[in-house]
Amino acid sequence: MKKPVLIQLFLFFFTSVLISAQPRIMIGEVSGSVEFRVNSDSKWQPAKAEILLESDFEIVTGFASSASIIYGNTKIELRALTKIILRNIEITISKEGTKKHLFLFELVLGRIRAEVMPEETGETVVIARSKTALCKAAGTFFEFDGYNAWVERGRALLIKNNGERYFVE
């Protein structure tokens, strides 16, 4: 009778430690007209700094506006007239025990600037997808407008929908 209780307590403690160790997604700086919604069925709300977000959230900036999204040490800046949808965050653990944080979002409109920095617990990879291209980067500072990528530091992989692949440095 005591074994199931001990197992449940262990599982509860173990999962709570894993959840607390995982970085959270939150809205960072907000300037001008910025709105977000939790999913496509919810209403748009004014964005404020330090709001915690989850998968499938959408955020949009207006004229002369900007916002940033923070995930651990990674920062995604949204320029004016930009809309993104967070699609997924995955954490995978290799056989060696290293973690990889995968941050995937869809750039619907506009332009982003990303500072992709590793976490203490492992590498962070950002994948920005648009209707015409995909940009994948880790340990990099880059900008992406849905079709072109510019890299300030490091290297990013740009894949066009026609299958062309470019490493941008």
DSSP file (Angstrom, degrees, kcal/mol; ACC not computed):
  #  RESIDUE AA STRUCTURE BP1 BP2  ACC     N-H-->O    O-->H-N    N-H-->O    O-->H-N    TCO  KAPPA ALPHA  PHI   PSI    X-CA   Y-CA   Z-CA
    1    1 A M     >        0   0    0      0, 0.0     4,-0.8     0, 0.0     0, 0.0   0.000 360.0 360.0 360.0 -35.3    0.0    0.0    0.0
    2    2 A K  H  >  +     0   0    0      1,-0.2     4,-2.4     2,-0.2     5,-0.2   0.794 360.0  67.7 -77.8 -26.7    2.9    2.4    0.7
    3    3 A K  H  > S+     0   0    0      1,-0.2     4,-2.6     2,-0.2     5,-0.2   0.931  98.6  48.8 -60.9 -48.2    4.7    1.6   -2.5
    4    4 A P  H  > S+     0   0    0      0, 0.0     4,-2.4     0, 0.0    -1,-0.2   0.889 112.2  49.9 -60.1 -36.7    2.1    3.2   -4.8
    5    5 A V  H  X S+     0   0    0     -4,-0.8     4,-2.5     2,-0.2    -2,-0.2   0.922 111.6  47.6 -66.8 -43.3    2.0    6.4   -2.7
    6    6 A L  H  X S+     0   0    0     -4,-2.4     4,-2.5     2,-0.2    -1,-0.2   0.894 112.2  50.1 -63.5 -40.1    5.8    6.6   -2.7
    7    7 A I  H  X S+     0   0    0     -4,-2.6     4,-2.7     2,-0.2    -2,-0.2   0.921 111.0  48.9 -64.9 -43.4    5.9    6.1   -6.5
    8    8 A Q  H  X S+     0   0    0     -4,-2.4     4,-2.6    -5,-0.2    -2,-0.2   0.910 111.8  48.9 -62.7 -42.5    3.3    8.8   -7.0
    9    9 A L  H  X S+     0   0    0     -4,-2.5     4,-2.6     2,-0.2    -2,-0.2   0.913 111.9  49.2 -62.9 -42.3    5.2   11.2   -4.8
   10   10 A F  H  X S+     0   0    0     -4,-2.5     4,-2.9     2,-0.2    -2,-0.2   0.936 112.5  47.1 -62.6 -46.8    8.4   10.5   -6.7
   11   11 A L  H  X S+     0   0    0     -4,-2.7     4,-2.6     2,-0.2     5,-0.3   0.902 112.5  50.1 -62.4 -41.2    6.7   11.0  -10.0
   12   12 A F  H  X S+     0   0    0     -4,-2.6     4,-2.1    -5,-0.2    -2,-0.2   0.940 114.2  44.3 -61.8 -47.3    5.1   14.3   -8.8
   13   13 A F  H  X S+     0   0    0     -4,-2.6     4,-2.0     2,-0.2    -2,-0.2   0.919 114.1  50.0 -63.6 -44.4    8.4   15.6   -7.5
   14   14 A F  H  X S+     0   0    0     -4,-2.9     4,-2.1     1,-0.2    -2,-0.2   0.916 113.1  44.9 -63.3 -45.3   10.3   14.5  -10.7
   15   15 A T  H  X S+     0   0    0     -4,-2.6     4,-2.5     1,-0.2    -1,-0.2   0.872 111.6  52.8 -69.6 -35.1    7.8   16.1  -13.1
   16   16 A S  H  X S+     0   0    0     -4,-2.1     4,-2.2    -5,-0.3    -1,-0.2   0.873 109.3  49.8 -67.5 -34.8    7.7   19.3  -11.1
   17   17 A V  H  X S+     0   0    0     -4,-2.0     4,-1.6     2,-0.2    -2,-0.2   0.917 112.1  48.0 -66.7 -42.9   11.5   19.6  -11.1
   18   18 A L  H  X S+     0   0    0     -4,-2.1     4,-1.0     2,-0.2    -2,-0.2   0.913 112.8  48.1 -63.6 -42.8   11.5   19.0  -14.9
   19   19 A I  H >< S+     0   0    0     -4,-2.5     3,-0.5     1,-0.2    -1,-0.2   0.909 111.9  48.5 -66.0 -41.7    8.7   21.6  -15.5
   20   20 A S  H 3< S+     0   0    0     -4,-2.2    -1,-0.2     1,-0.2    -2,-0.2   0.793 109.0  54.3 -70.4 -25.7   10.5   24.2  -13.3
   21   21 A A  H 3< S+     0   0    0     -4,-1.6    -1,-0.2    -5,-0.1    -2,-0.2   0.698  90.0  91.4 -79.3 -19.2   13.8   23.7  -15.1
   22   22 A Q  S << S-     0   0    0     -4,-1.0    50,-0.1    -3,-0.5    69,-0.0  -0.609  85.5-114.7 -79.2 131.7   12.2   24.3  -18.5
   23   23 A P        -     0   0    0      0, 0.0     2,-0.3     0, 0.0    -1,-0.1  -0.280  29.3-130.9 -61.6 151.2   12.4   28.0  -19.6
   24   24 A R        -     0   0    0     -4,-0.1    48,-0.9    30,-0.0     2,-0.5  -0.712  10.6-123.7-100.8 154.1    9.1   29.8  -20.0
   25   25 A I  E     +AB  53  71A   0     28,-0.6    28,-2.8    -2,-0.3     2,-0.3  -0.853  42.0 162.6 -95.1 129.9    7.9   31.8  -23.0
   26   26 A M  E     -AB  52  70A   0     44,-2.2    44,-3.1    -2,-0.5     2,-0.4  -0.987  43.8-102.3-145.9 158.1    7.0   35.3  -22.1
   27   27 A I  E     - B   0  69A   0     24,-2.1    23,-3.4    -2,-0.3    24,-0.3  -0.661  39.8-174.5 -76.9 129.5    6.4   38.7  -23.7
   28   28 A G  E     +     0   0A   0     40,-3.4    22,-0.1    -2,-0.4    23,-0.1   0.574  53.4   2.1 -91.6-117.4    9.4   40.9  -23.1
   29   29 A E  E     -     0   0A   0     20,-0.1    39,-1.7    21,-0.1     2,-0.4  -0.462  63.1-165.8 -75.5 144.5    9.5   44.6  -24.2
   30   30 A V  E     + B   0  67A   0     37,-0.2     2,-0.4    -2,-0.1    37,-0.2  -0.999   8.9 176.4-132.7 131.0    6.4   46.1  -25.8
   31   31 A S  E     - B   0  66A   0     35,-2.8    35,-2.5    -2,-0.4     2,-0.2  -0.987  54.3 -19.5-137.2 126.3    6.3   49.4  -27.6
   32   32 A G  S    S-     0   0    0     -2,-0.4     2,-0.9    33,-0.2    33,-0.1  -0.513 116.4  -4.2  83.1-149.2    3.2   50.9  -29.4
   33   33 A S  S    S+     0   0    0     30,-0.5    29,-2.6    -2,-0.2     2,-0.4  -0.736  74.1 156.8 -89.1 106.3    0.2   48.8  -30.5
   34   34 A V  E     +G   61   0B   0     -2,-0.9    13,-2.8    27,-0.2     2,-0.3  -0.998  12.6 178.6-133.3 130.3    0.9   45.1  -29.7
   35   35 A E  E     -GH  60  46B   0     25,-2.4    25,-2.8    -2,-0.4     2,-0.3  -0.912   3.6-175.1-129.8 157.6   -1.8   42.5  -29.3
   36   36 A F  E     -GH  59  45B   0      9,-2.4     9,-2.8    -2,-0.3     2,-0.3  -0.957   7.9-161.8-143.3 162.0   -1.8   38.7  -28.6
   37   37 A R  E     -G   58   0B   0     21,-2.1    21,-2.6    -2,-0.3     7,-0.1  -0.989  25.3-130.2-144.7 150.8   -4.2   35.9  -28.3
   38   38 A V  S    S-     0   0    0     -2,-0.3     2,-0.3     5,-0.3    16,-0.1   0.866  87.0 -15.7 -70.1 -37.9   -3.8   32.5  -26.7
   39   39 A N  S >  S-     0   0    0     18,-0.1     3,-1.5     4,-0.1    -1,-0.1  -0.928  80.1 -85.6-155.1 177.0   -5.2   30.6  -29.8
   40   40 A S  T 3  S+     0   0    0     -2,-0.3    17,-0.0     1,-0.3    -2,-0.0   0.661 123.0  55.5 -67.6 -14.8   -7.2   31.3  -32.9
   41   41 A D  T 3  S+     0   0    0      2,-0.1    -1,-0.3    -4,-0.0     2,-0.1   0.594  95.5  81.4 -90.9 -12.0  -10.5   30.9  -31.1
   42   42 A S  S <  S-     0   0    0     -3,-1.5     2,-0.2     1,-0.1    -5,-0.0  -0.426  84.6 -98.6 -94.3 169.3   -9.8   33.5  -28.4
   43   43 A K        -     0   0    0     -2,-0.1    -5,-0.3     1,-0.1     2,-0.2  -0.518  39.3-102.3 -84.8 151.3  -10.0   37.3  -28.5
   44   44 A W        -     0   0    0     -2,-0.2    -7,-0.2    -7,-0.1    -1,-0.1  -0.510  41.5-169.8 -70.0 139.0   -7.1   39.7  -29.1
   45   45 A Q  E     -H   36   0B   0     -9,-2.8    -9,-2.4    -2,-0.2     2,-0.1  -0.940  31.5 -94.9-128.8 151.3   -5.8   41.3  -26.0
   46   46 A P  E     -H   35   0B   0      0, 0.0     2,-0.3     0, 0.0   -11,-0.3  -0.460  45.7-124.0 -63.6 135.7   -3.3   44.2  -25.5
   47   47 A A        -     0   0    0    -13,-2.8     2,-0.3    -2,-0.1   -13,-0.2  -0.605  30.3-176.9 -84.0 142.2    0.2   42.7  -24.8
   48   48 A K    >   -     0   0    0     -2,-0.3     3,-1.1   -19,-0.0   -21,-0.2  -0.954  35.2 -88.4-133.7 153.5    2.1   43.7  -21.7
   49   49 A A  T 3  S+     0   0    0     -2,-0.3   -21,-0.2     1,-0.2   -20,-0.1  -0.279 106.5  22.8 -60.9 146.6    5.6   42.7  -20.6
   50   50 A E  T 3  S+     0   0    0    -23,-3.4     2,-0.5     1,-0.3    -1,-0.2   0.593  77.0 147.1  72.8  17.0    6.0   39.5  -18.6
   51   51 A I    <   -     0   0    0     -3,-1.1   -24,-2.1   -24,-0.3     2,-0.3  -0.724  46.8-130.4 -79.0 127.7    2.9   37.8  -19.8
   52   52 A L  E     -A   26   0A   0     -2,-0.5     2,-0.3   -26,-0.2   -26,-0.3  -0.600  28.4-166.9 -80.7 139.5    3.6   34.0  -19.9
   53   53 A L  E     -A   25   0A   0    -28,-2.8   -28,-0.6    -2,-0.3     2,-0.2  -0.817   9.8-160.1-126.1 162.7    2.6   32.3  -23.1
   54   54 A E    >   -     0   0    0     -2,-0.3     3,-1.2     1,-0.2    32,-0.2  -0.736  44.3 -52.2-130.8-179.5    2.1   28.7  -24.4
   55   55 A S  T 3  S+     0   0    0      1,-0.2    -1,-0.2    -2,-0.2    32,-0.2  -0.143 117.2  27.8 -55.7 151.1    2.0   26.9  -27.8
   56   56 A D  T 3  S+     0   0    0     30,-2.3    -1,-0.2     1,-0.3     2,-0.1   0.518  83.3 142.3  72.7  10.3   -0.4   28.3  -30.5
   57   57 A F    <   -     0   0    0     -3,-1.2    29,-2.2   -18,-0.1     2,-0.4  -0.480  37.6-149.9 -75.0 155.0   -0.3   31.8  -29.2
   58   58 A E  E     -GI  37  85B   0    -21,-2.6   -21,-2.1    27,-0.2     2,-0.4  -0.959  12.0-173.2-123.3 143.8   -0.3   34.6  -31.8
   59   59 A I  E     -GI  36  84B   0     25,-2.1    25,-2.2    -2,-0.4     2,-0.4  -1.000   2.4-174.5-138.7 139.0    1.2   38.1  -31.4
   60   60 A V  E     -GI  35  83B   0    -25,-2.8   -25,-2.4    -2,-0.4     2,-0.3  -0.989  10.7-151.8-136.6 140.7    0.9   41.0  -33.8
   61   61 A T  E     -G   34   0B   0     21,-2.5   -27,-0.2    -2,-0.4    21,-0.2  -0.860  13.5-147.6-110.7 148.3    2.5   44.5  -33.9
   62   62 A G    >   -     0   0    0    -29,-2.6     3,-1.3    -2,-0.3    19,-1.3  -0.139  46.9 -42.6 -96.3-165.6    1.0   47.6  -35.4
   63   63 A F  T 3  S+     0   0    0      1,-0.3   -30,-0.5    17,-0.2    -1,-0.2  -0.340 127.9   0.8 -59.7 140.2    2.4   50.6  -37.1
   64   64 A A  T 3  S+     0   0    0      1,-0.2     2,-0.3   -32,-0.1    -1,-0.3   0.818 110.5 122.2  48.7  38.1    5.6   52.0  -35.5
   65   65 A S    <   +     0   0    0     -3,-1.3     2,-0.3   -33,-0.1   -33,-0.2  -0.845  37.0 179.3-126.2 161.0    5.3   49.2  -32.9
   66   66 A S  E     -B   31   0A   0    -35,-2.5   -35,-2.8    -2,-0.3     2,-0.3  -0.981   3.0-179.6-155.1 162.9    7.6   46.4  -31.7
   67   67 A A  E     -BC  30  78A   0     11,-1.5    11,-3.5    -2,-0.3     2,-0.3  -0.972  13.9-142.4-156.4 163.8    7.7   43.6  -29.2
   68   68 A S  E     - C   0  77A   0    -39,-1.7   -40,-3.4    -2,-0.3     2,-0.4  -0.977   3.5-151.2-133.8 152.0    9.9   40.8  -28.0
   69   69 A I  E     -BC  27  76A   0      7,-2.6     7,-2.7    -2,-0.3     2,-0.5  -0.981  15.1-154.3-120.4 132.3    9.4   37.3  -26.9
   70   70 A I  E     +BC  26  75A   0    -44,-3.1   -44,-2.2    -2,-0.4     2,-0.4  -0.911  17.9 174.3-112.6 131.6   11.8   35.7  -24.4
   71   71 A Y  E >   -BC  25  74A   0      3,-2.7     3,-2.3    -2,-0.5     2,-0.3  -0.855  68.5 -63.5-132.3  98.2   12.5   32.0  -24.1
   72   72 A G  T 3  S-     0   0    0    -48,-0.9    47,-0.1    -2,-0.4    -1,-0.1  -0.474 120.6 -13.3  61.4-120.0   15.3   31.4  -21.6
   73   73 A N  T 3  S+     0   0    0     -2,-0.3     2,-0.4    44,-0.3    -1,-0.3   0.409 119.8  96.0 -91.6   0.8   18.4   33.1  -23.1
   74   74 A T  E <   -C   71   0A   0     -3,-2.3    -3,-2.7    42,-0.1     2,-0.4  -0.751  54.2-167.8 -97.9 139.0   16.8   33.5  -26.6
   75   75 A K  E     -CD  70 115A   0     40,-2.0    40,-2.8    -2,-0.4     2,-0.5  -0.991   7.4-165.8-130.2 127.5   15.0   36.7  -27.6
   76   76 A I  E     -CD  69 114A   0     -7,-2.7    -7,-2.6    -2,-0.4     2,-0.5  -0.962  11.4-158.8-111.6 119.3   12.8   37.1  -30.7
   77   77 A E  E     -CD  68 113A   0     36,-3.7    36,-2.2    -2,-0.5     2,-0.5  -0.862   4.1-150.8-101.4 129.9   12.1   40.8  -31.6
   78   78 A L  E     -CD  67 112A   0    -11,-3.5   -11,-1.5    -2,-0.5    34,-0.2  -0.879  11.9-148.9 -99.5 124.9    9.1   41.6  -33.8
   79   79 A R    >   -     0   0    0     32,-2.4     3,-0.5    -2,-0.5   -18,-0.2  -0.181  43.9 -59.1 -78.7 179.7    9.4   44.7  -36.0
   80   80 A A  T 3  S+     0   0    0      1,-0.2    31,-0.3    30,-0.1   -17,-0.2  -0.285 122.0  16.5 -61.3 146.6    6.5   46.9  -36.9
   81   81 A L  T 3  S+     0   0    0    -19,-1.3     2,-0.4     1,-0.2    -1,-0.2   0.912  93.9 141.2  55.4  50.8    3.6   45.2  -38.8
   82   82 A T    <   -     0   0    0     -3,-0.5   -21,-2.5   -21,-0.2     2,-0.4  -0.943  31.5-172.1-123.8 143.0    4.6   41.7  -37.9
   83   83 A K  E     +IJ  60 109B   0     26,-2.6    25,-2.0    -2,-0.4    26,-1.5  -0.995   8.0 175.2-134.8 130.1    2.6   38.6  -36.9
   84   84 A I  E     -IJ  59 107B   0    -25,-2.2   -25,-2.1    -2,-0.4     2,-0.4  -0.943  17.1-154.3-129.8 156.5    3.9   35.3  -35.6
   85   85 A I  E     -IJ  58 106B   0     21,-2.1    21,-3.1    -2,-0.3     2,-0.5  -0.993  19.7-133.7-127.4 122.2    2.3   32.1  -34.3
   86   86 A L  E     + J   0 105B   0    -29,-2.2   -30,-2.3    -2,-0.4    19,-0.3  -0.645  26.9 176.9 -75.0 123.4    4.2   29.9  -31.9
   87   87 A R  E     -     0   0B   0     17,-2.1     2,-0.3    -2,-0.5    18,-0.2   0.833  53.4 -14.8 -97.3 -38.8    3.8   26.3  -33.2
   88   88 A N  E     - J   0 104B   0     16,-2.0    16,-2.8   -33,-0.1     2,-0.4  -0.985  37.4-159.8-166.0 147.9    5.9   24.2  -30.9
   89   89 A I  E     + J   0 103B   0     -2,-0.3     2,-0.4    14,-0.2    14,-0.2  -0.979  25.0 178.0-131.3 124.3    8.5   24.0  -28.2
   90   90 A E  E     - J   0 102B   0     12,-2.2    12,-3.3    -2,-0.4     2,-0.5  -0.940  18.6-158.2-124.6 146.0   10.2   20.6  -27.8
   91   91 A I  E     - J   0 101B   0     -2,-0.4     2,-0.3    10,-0.2    10,-0.2  -0.980  16.1-173.9-122.9 119.0   13.0   19.5  -25.5
   92   92 A T  E     - J   0 100B   0      8,-2.3     8,-2.3    -2,-0.5     2,-0.5  -0.843  12.6-149.0-110.5 149.8   14.9   16.4  -26.6
   93   93 A I  E     - J   0  99B   0     -2,-0.3     6,-0.2     6,-0.2    -2,-0.0  -0.976  14.0-142.9-120.7 124.7   17.5   14.6  -24.7
   94   94 A S    >   -     0   0    0      4,-2.6     3,-1.5    -2,-0.5     6,-0.0  -0.195  32.8 -98.9 -77.1 173.3   20.3   12.8  -26.5
   95   95 A K  T 3  S+     0   0    0      1,-0.3    -1,-0.1     2,-0.1    -2,-0.0   0.809 125.9  56.9 -61.4 -29.7   21.9    9.5  -25.4
   96   96 A E  T 3  S-     0   0    0      2,-0.1    -1,-0.3     1,-0.0    -3,-0.0   0.575 121.1-109.7 -79.1  -8.7   24.7   11.5  -23.9
   97   97 A G  S <  S+     0   0    0     -3,-1.5     2,-0.3     1,-0.3    -2,-0.1   0.497  70.9 138.9  95.1   4.8   22.2   13.4  -21.8
   98   98 A T        -     0   0    0      1,-0.0    -4,-2.6    24,-0.0    -1,-0.3  -0.612  45.2-133.6 -84.3 144.9   22.5   16.8  -23.5
   99   99 A K  E     -Jk  93 122B   0     22,-1.3    24,-1.2    -2,-0.3     2,-0.4  -0.693  12.7-161.6 -96.9 148.4   19.3   18.8  -24.0
  100  100 A K  E     -Jk  92 123B   0     -8,-2.3    -8,-2.3    -2,-0.3     2,-0.6  -0.990   8.3-152.9-128.1 122.6   18.2   20.5  -27.2
  101  101 A H  E     -Jk  91 124B   0     22,-3.4    24,-3.4    -2,-0.4     2,-0.6  -0.852  10.0-161.9 -95.2 119.5   15.5   23.2  -27.0
  102  102 A L  E     -Jk  90 125B   0    -12,-3.3   -12,-2.2    -2,-0.6     2,-0.6  -0.920   6.1-172.6-107.8 119.2   13.5   23.4  -30.3
  103  103 A F  E     -Jk  89 126B   0     22,-3.0    24,-2.7    -2,-0.6     2,-0.5  -0.933   8.8-178.4-116.0 105.6   11.6   26.7  -30.7
  104  104 A L  E     +Jk  88 127B   0    -16,-2.8   -17,-2.1    -2,-0.6   -16,-2.0  -0.913   7.8 160.6-114.0 127.5    9.3   26.6  -33.8
  105  105 A F  E     -Jk  86 128B   0     22,-2.4    24,-2.6    -2,-0.5     2,-0.5  -0.973  34.3-123.0-142.3 160.4    7.1   29.5  -35.0
  106  106 A E  E     -Jk  85 129B   0    -21,-3.1   -21,-2.1    -2,-0.3     2,-0.9  -0.893  14.0-148.4-104.3 125.2    5.4   30.7  -38.1
  107  107 A L  E     +J   84   0B   0     22,-3.3    24,-0.4    -2,-0.5   -23,-0.2  -0.831  22.2 173.5 -90.9 103.8    6.2   34.2  -39.4
  108  108 A V  E     -     0   0B   0    -25,-2.0     2,-0.3    -2,-0.9    -1,-0.2   0.871  64.8  -6.5 -79.1 -39.6    2.8   35.1  -41.0
  109  109 A L  E    S+J   83   0B   0    -26,-1.5   -26,-2.6    21,-0.0    -1,-0.3  -0.988 105.2  12.6-157.1 143.4    3.8   38.7  -41.9
  110  110 A G  S    S-     0   0    0     -2,-0.3     2,-0.3   -28,-0.3   -28,-0.2  -0.598  80.8 -55.4  98.9-148.8    6.6   41.1  -41.3
  111  111 A R        -     0   0    0    -31,-0.3   -32,-2.4    -2,-0.2     2,-0.3  -0.997  37.1-165.0-145.4 140.9   10.2   40.8  -40.0
  112  112 A I  E     -DE  78 144A   0     32,-2.4    32,-2.1    -2,-0.3     2,-0.4  -0.875   9.9-152.4-123.7 158.5   11.8   39.4  -36.9
  113  113 A R  E     -DE  77 143A   0    -36,-2.2   -36,-3.7    -2,-0.3     2,-0.4  -1.000  20.3-163.5-126.4 131.0   15.3   39.6  -35.4
  114  114 A A  E     -DE  76 142A   0     28,-3.3    28,-2.3    -2,-0.4     2,-0.6  -0.947  20.7-165.1-123.2 136.5   16.4   36.7  -33.2
  115  115 A E  E     -DE  75 141A   0    -40,-2.8   -40,-2.0    -2,-0.4     2,-0.9  -0.928  20.0-168.0-111.8 100.1   19.2   36.3  -30.7
  116  116 A V  E     + E   0 140A   0     24,-3.2    24,-0.6    -2,-0.6    23,-0.2  -0.804  13.8 169.9 -98.6 105.5   19.5   32.5  -30.3
  117  117 A M        -     0   0    0     -2,-0.9   -44,-0.3    22,-0.2   -43,-0.1  -0.882  34.7-105.4-117.8 146.3   21.6   31.7  -27.3
  118  118 A P        -     0   0    0      0, 0.0     5,-0.2     0, 0.0     2,-0.2  -0.297  30.7-125.9 -68.3 153.0   22.2   28.3  -25.7
  119  119 A E  B >   -L  122   0B   0      3,-2.6     3,-0.9   -20,-0.1   -20,-0.1  -0.481  25.8-109.0 -87.5 165.6   20.6   27.5  -22.4
  120  120 A E  T 3  S+     0   0    0      1,-0.2    -1,-0.1    -2,-0.2     3,-0.1   0.817 122.0  49.6 -62.3 -29.0   22.6   26.3  -19.4
  121  121 A T  T 3  S-     0   0    0      1,-0.2   -22,-1.3  -100,-0.1     2,-0.3   0.484 126.5 -55.4 -92.3  -3.1   21.0   22.9  -19.9
  122  122 A G  E <  S-kL  99 119B   0     -3,-0.9    -3,-2.6   -24,-0.2    -1,-0.2  -0.951  74.5 -32.5 156.1-175.2   21.7   22.7  -23.7
  123  123 A E  E     -k  100   0B   0    -24,-1.2   -22,-3.4    -2,-0.3     2,-0.5  -0.407  43.3-146.7 -75.3 145.7   21.5   24.1  -27.2
  124  124 A T  E     -k  101   0B   0    -24,-0.2    15,-0.5    -2,-0.1     2,-0.5  -0.964  11.6-167.4-113.0 131.7   18.5   26.2  -28.4
  125  125 A V  E     -k  102   0B   0    -24,-3.4   -22,-3.0    -2,-0.5     2,-0.5  -0.977   4.1-159.0-119.4 127.9   17.4   25.9  -32.0
  126  126 A V  E     -kM 103 137B   0     11,-2.8    11,-2.3    -2,-0.5     2,-0.5  -0.914   5.1-170.4-107.1 130.9   15.0   28.4  -33.5
  127  127 A I  E     -kM 104 136B   0    -24,-2.7   -22,-2.4    -2,-0.5     2,-0.6  -0.970   1.2-170.7-121.3 115.1   13.1   27.6  -36.7
  128  128 A A  E     -kM 105 135B   0      7,-2.9     7,-2.8    -2,-0.5     2,-0.4  -0.925  10.0-169.4-105.7 120.9   11.1   30.4  -38.3
  129  129 A R  E     +kM 106 134B   0    -24,-2.6   -22,-3.3    -2,-0.6     5,-0.2  -0.896  10.1 170.9-115.2 139.3    8.8   29.2  -41.0
  130  130 A S        -     0   0    0      3,-3.0   -22,-0.1    -2,-0.4    16,-0.1  -0.706  51.5 -90.7-128.9-175.0    6.9   31.4  -43.6
  131  131 A K  S    S+     0   0    0    -24,-0.4     3,-0.1    -2,-0.2    16,-0.1   0.742 124.7  30.7 -70.0 -21.7    4.9   30.6  -46.7
  132  132 A T  S    S+     0   0    0     14,-0.5    29,-2.0     1,-0.2     2,-0.3   0.599 124.8   4.9-114.7 -14.3    8.0   30.9  -48.9
  133  133 A A  E     - N   0 160B   0     13,-0.3    -3,-3.0    27,-0.2     2,-0.4  -0.972  52.4-133.3-161.4 171.6   11.0   29.8  -46.8
  134  134 A L  E     -MN 129 159B   0     25,-2.1    25,-3.0    -2,-0.3     2,-0.5  -0.997  13.9-161.4-135.1 137.3   12.3   28.4  -43.5
  135  135 A C  E     -MN 128 158B   0     -7,-2.8    -7,-2.9    -2,-0.4     2,-0.4  -0.987   8.0-173.8-123.8 126.4   15.2   29.7  -41.4
  136  136 A K  E     +MN 127 157B   0     21,-2.7    21,-2.9    -2,-0.5     2,-0.3  -0.972  13.5 160.8-123.0 131.1   16.9   27.5  -38.8
  137  137 A A  E     -MN 126 156B   0    -11,-2.3   -11,-2.8    -2,-0.4     2,-0.3  -0.995  20.8-174.0-151.3 152.9   19.6   28.8  -36.5
  138  138 A A  S    S+     0   0    0     17,-0.6    17,-0.4    -2,-0.3   -13,-0.1  -0.980  79.7   6.8-144.6 136.9   21.4   28.1  -33.2
  139  139 A G  S    S+     0   0    0    -15,-0.5     2,-0.3    -2,-0.3   -22,-0.2   0.875 106.0 118.4  62.5  38.6   23.9   30.3  -31.4
  140  140 A T  E     -E  116   0A   0    -24,-0.6   -24,-3.2    14,-0.1     2,-0.5  -0.914  63.2-139.8-138.2 154.5   23.2   33.1  -33.9
  141  141 A F  E     +EF 115 153A   0     12,-2.1    11,-2.4    -2,-0.3    12,-1.3  -0.990  45.9 152.9-110.4 119.8   21.9   36.6  -34.3
  142  142 A F  E     -EF 114 151A   0    -28,-2.3   -28,-3.3    -2,-0.5     2,-0.3  -0.957  37.2-141.1-145.3 162.9   19.8   36.8  -37.4
  143  143 A E  E     -EF 113 150A   0      7,-2.9     7,-2.2    -2,-0.3     2,-0.3  -0.941  17.9-173.1-122.1 149.4   16.9   38.6  -39.1
  144  144 A F  E     -EF 112 149A   0    -32,-2.1   -32,-2.4    -2,-0.3     5,-0.2  -0.990  18.3-177.9-146.4 131.4   14.3   37.0  -41.3
  145  145 A D        -     0   0    0      3,-1.9   -35,-0.2    -2,-0.3     4,-0.1   0.213  65.1 -91.3-112.9  13.8   11.5   38.5  -43.4
  146  146 A G  S    S+     0   0    0      2,-0.4   -14,-0.5   -37,-0.1   -13,-0.3   0.197 121.6  36.2  97.6 -16.5    9.9   35.3  -44.6
  147  147 A Y  S    S+     0   0    0      1,-0.4     2,-0.3   -15,-0.1   -13,-0.1   0.579 115.2  39.2-132.9 -40.2   12.0   35.1  -47.7
  148  148 A N        -     0   0    0    -15,-0.1    -3,-1.9   -13,-0.0    -2,-0.4  -0.826  61.4-153.1-117.2 155.7   15.5   36.4  -46.9
  149  149 A A  E     -F  144   0A   0     -2,-0.3     2,-0.4    -5,-0.2    -5,-0.2  -0.980   3.7-166.4-127.9 143.1   17.8   36.0  -44.0
  150  150 A W  E     -F  143   0A   0     -7,-2.2    -7,-2.9    -2,-0.4     2,-0.5  -0.995  10.4-154.6-126.1 133.1   20.6   38.3  -42.7
  151  151 A V  E     -F  142   0A   0     -2,-0.4    -9,-0.2    -9,-0.2     3,-0.2  -0.935  16.7-179.6-115.1 125.5   23.1   37.1  -40.1
  152  152 A E  E    S+     0   0A   0    -11,-2.4     2,-0.3    -2,-0.5   -10,-0.2   0.856  79.6   3.9 -84.3 -40.9   24.9   39.4  -37.8
  153  153 A R  E    S+F  141   0A   0    -12,-1.3   -12,-2.1     2,-0.0    -1,-0.3  -0.984 117.2   2.6-149.0 133.0   26.9   36.7  -36.0
  154  154 A G  S    S-     0   0    0     -2,-0.3     2,-0.3   -14,-0.2   -14,-0.1  -0.692  87.7 -64.4  96.5-147.0   27.1   33.0  -36.6
  155  155 A R        -     0   0    0    -17,-0.4   -17,-0.6    -2,-0.3     2,-0.3  -0.998  36.7-168.2-150.8 142.0   25.4   31.0  -39.3
  156  156 A A  E     -NO 137 168B   0     12,-2.3    12,-3.1    -2,-0.3     2,-0.5  -0.957  21.1-128.5-131.9 151.1   21.8   30.2  -40.3
  157  157 A L  E     -NO 136 167B   0    -21,-2.9   -21,-2.7    -2,-0.3     2,-0.5  -0.893  21.3-165.9-100.4 124.2   20.3   27.7  -42.7
  158  158 A L  E     -NO 135 166B   0      8,-3.3     8,-2.7    -2,-0.5     2,-0.5  -0.956   4.4-173.3-111.8 122.7   17.8   29.2  -45.2
  159  159 A I  E     -NO 134 165B   0    -25,-3.0   -25,-2.1    -2,-0.5     6,-0.2  -0.968  10.3-152.0-119.8 117.5   15.6   26.7  -47.1
  160  160 A K  E >   -N  133   0B   0      4,-2.7     3,-1.9    -2,-0.5   -27,-0.2  -0.460  29.2-110.7 -82.1 159.7   13.3   28.0  -49.8
  161  161 A N  T 3  S+     0   0    0    -29,-2.0   -28,-0.1     1,-0.3    -1,-0.1   0.738 116.6  63.8 -63.9 -22.7   10.1   26.2  -50.7
  162  162 A N  T 3  S-     0   0    0    -30,-0.3    -1,-0.3     2,-0.1   -29,-0.1   0.435 123.6-102.6 -81.7   3.4   11.6   25.2  -54.1
  163  163 A G  S <  S+     0   0    0     -3,-1.9    -2,-0.1     1,-0.3     2,-0.1   0.299  73.7 143.7  97.4  -9.0   14.2   23.1  -52.2
  164  164 A E        -     0   0    0     -5,-0.1    -4,-2.7     1,-0.0     2,-0.4  -0.433  33.1-158.8 -65.9 137.1   17.1   25.5  -52.5
  165  165 A R  E     +O  159   0B   0     -6,-0.2     2,-0.4    -2,-0.1    -6,-0.2  -0.962  12.3 178.8-121.8 136.5   19.3   25.6  -49.4
  166  166 A Y  E     -O  158   0B   0     -8,-2.7    -8,-3.3    -2,-0.4     2,-0.6  -0.998  23.9-143.8-135.5 138.0   21.7   28.3  -48.3
  167  167 A F  E     -O  157   0B   0     -2,-0.4     2,-0.5   -10,-0.2   -10,-0.2  -0.918  24.5-156.7 -95.3 123.0   23.9   28.8  -45.4
  168  168 A V  E      O  156   0B   0    -12,-3.1   -12,-2.3    -2,-0.6   -18,-0.1  -0.881 360.0 360.0-105.2 126.9   23.9   32.5  -44.5
  169  169 A E              0   0    0     -2,-0.5   -15,-0.2   -14,-0.2    -1,-0.1   0.359 360.0 360.0-123.7 360.0   26.8   33.9  -42.6
